[in-house]
Amino acid sequence: MKEKRINLIDYYIQSVGVCSMEELCNHFNISISTLRRDINTLLIQNRVQKIYGGVTSLTQNQQVIPFENRDIINKKEKSSIAEKAAEFINSNELIFIDSGTTVRELLKFLPKGVTKLTVLTNNLDIINYIADYRSDINLITLGNFYKSSTRSFVGNDTVHLIDKYNINKAFMAATAVSIENGLTNSDVQEFEIKKKIIARANSAYLLVDISKFDSSTLLTYAQLSDIKGIITSERPPENYVSFCKQNGVQLIY
């Protein structure tokens, strides 16, 4: 029974390419603990590979995972994180909103009464949302080259333009987070933008779901101690709780 279920899970993952843990639980009507044991068996057998919030076939993982597939992973958690983060936005502020599937939900939860807000962003979805629904928000866009893989704009001159702005708060995304390597991502052009934003912002908040902890990718754009707070979906591992307490980093979950 168990072996048959594991084979069916493997077949499903190979068929769709990438899927969330929630999707697998619902599809096979099993608990998350059972699924984790089954996925661990497939990992040991080198049949699938873990990604942030889900799993992917090894064939799929050799390519960049499409934005629309990343968007389905931990969708409820991402909305919850964005709602918590929106509480830190006040009137008369200039805020930066990073590219990513979590931060793009931020303005949907903007508290009532917030006025005279200016948003600096390279995030296409944020740009479209403000243009379509929030004409009361001042919009400053960054970048002149569009990257479809991240739905964001980059460009060689973007980093220099950021120096013009005094940013009150930055709401950041990361591909992975670790105590050793800090906040990391894999794209060189986005790395330069993120690094400059951290340097220019009075306060920076990292919005990540719990699946991104304890891993790292190619480029570190900030250390954990550089940011004001981490906003996530649940209590992270205890070493992160201790680190945040020792370094004065707010932990919101």
VEXBA-119979 format. One line per 2 residues: number of its first residue (from 1); for each residue x, y, z of C-alpha. Coordinates in steps of 0.2 Angstrom, whole numbers. Example, Ala and Ser with C-alpha at 12.3 -4.5 7.8 and 13.67 -1.06 7.14 Angstrom:
! VEXBA-119979
1	62/-22/39  68/-5/36
//
This chain:
! VEXBA-119979
1	0/0/0  14/12/5
3	25/8/-10  10/10/-22
5	6/27/-15  24/33/-16
7	25/27/-34  8/36/-38
9	15/52/-30  31/51/-40
11	21/48/-56  10/63/-52
13	26/74/-49  34/69/-65
15	18/73/-74  15/90/-68
17	33/95/-66  31/106/-50
19	18/106/-36  15/111/-18
21	14/100/-3  -4/106/0
23	-8/101/-18  -1/83/-15
25	-10/81/2  -27/86/-6
27	-24/76/-22  -19/60/-12
29	-30/63/3  -16/61/15
31	-9/70/30  6/82/29
33	16/70/40  13/55/29
35	17/65/14  34/71/21
37	39/53/24  34/48/7
39	43/63/-1  59/59/10
41	59/41/2  58/49/-15
43	72/60/-11  83/46/-4
45	80/37/-21  84/52/-30
47	68/53/-39  62/70/-35
49	70/86/-28  63/98/-15
51	60/116/-19  54/131/-8
53	37/125/-2  35/110/-13
55	44/97/-24  49/96/-42
57	54/82/-54  72/81/-58
59	69/85/-76  59/101/-72
61	72/107/-59  86/108/-72
63	76/123/-79  70/139/-71
65	54/136/-63  41/147/-71
67	34/162/-61  16/155/-62
69	21/138/-55  31/147/-40
71	15/157/-37  5/142/-32
73	17/136/-19  11/141/-1
75	-1/153/-8  -11/155/8
77	4/158/18  10/171/7
79	-6/181/8  -5/179/27
81	13/186/27  8/201/16
83	-6/205/27  5/206/42
85	18/216/33  5/229/27
87	3/234/45  20/242/45
89	15/254/31  11/272/37
91	5/288/28  18/300/20
93	31/286/18  41/281/3
95	42/262/3  51/250/-9
97	42/234/-14  53/220/-21
99	49/207/-34  42/191/-29
101	26/181/-26  24/186/-8
103	28/204/-8  16/207/-23
105	1/204/-12  6/218/0
107	-4/233/-6  -20/222/-6
109	-19/223/13  -15/242/14
111	-23/248/30  -37/260/28
113	-32/278/32  -15/277/24
115	-13/292/13  1/301/3
117	10/285/1  24/283/-13
119	29/266/-19  46/263/-27
121	46/246/-36  53/236/-51
123	39/223/-48  27/222/-63
125	12/216/-53  14/230/-41
127	15/243/-55  -1/235/-63
129	-10/235/-47  -7/253/-43
131	-11/258/-61  -27/249/-61
133	-34/250/-43  -24/263/-33
135	-23/279/-42  -21/288/-25
137	-3/280/-23  11/289/-30
139	22/277/-41  40/277/-45
141	46/263/-56  64/256/-58
143	72/247/-72  71/247/-91
145	73/229/-95  59/216/-92
147	63/199/-85  49/187/-88
149	56/174/-76  53/186/-61
151	40/198/-68  52/212/-64
153	62/226/-72  81/227/-70
155	94/238/-79  112/244/-78
157	107/261/-73  94/256/-60
159	107/255/-45  113/273/-48
161	95/279/-48  91/272/-31
163	104/283/-24  92/298/-27
165	78/291/-15  77/292/4
167	67/276/7  58/274/24
169	54/255/23  59/241/11
171	49/225/9  60/212/3
173	60/195/-5  73/181/-5
175	75/165/-13  83/158/3
177	88/163/20  101/156/32
179	110/162/47  127/159/39
181	124/167/22  109/179/26
183	97/184/12  101/176/-5
185	96/176/-23  103/169/-39
187	101/183/-51  116/196/-53
189	105/211/-59  92/208/-45
191	106/206/-32  113/223/-36
193	96/231/-34  92/222/-18
195	109/226/-10  107/245/-14
197	90/245/-8  96/238/9
199	109/252/10  97/266/6
201	82/260/17  79/266/35
203	71/249/39  70/233/29
205	58/219/32  60/202/24
207	44/193/19  47/174/17
209	37/158/20  44/145/32
211	51/134/18  64/146/13
213	74/145/30  90/135/32
215	95/136/13  105/148/2
217	108/152/-16  122/160/-26
219	122/178/-20  120/186/-2
221	113/203/-4  111/206/15
223	115/198/32  100/194/43
225	107/207/56  105/220/42
227	86/220/42  73/227/54
229	62/212/54  57/195/47
231	39/192/43  35/174/40
233	21/161/41  25/151/57
235	38/151/71  55/147/63
237	68/135/70  74/140/87
239	92/145/81  83/159/71
241	72/164/86  88/165/96
243	98/175/83  84/187/80
245	83/191/99  102/193/101
247	103/204/86  87/215/88
249	78/209/73  59/208/75
251	51/191/71  33/192/66
253	24/176/62
//
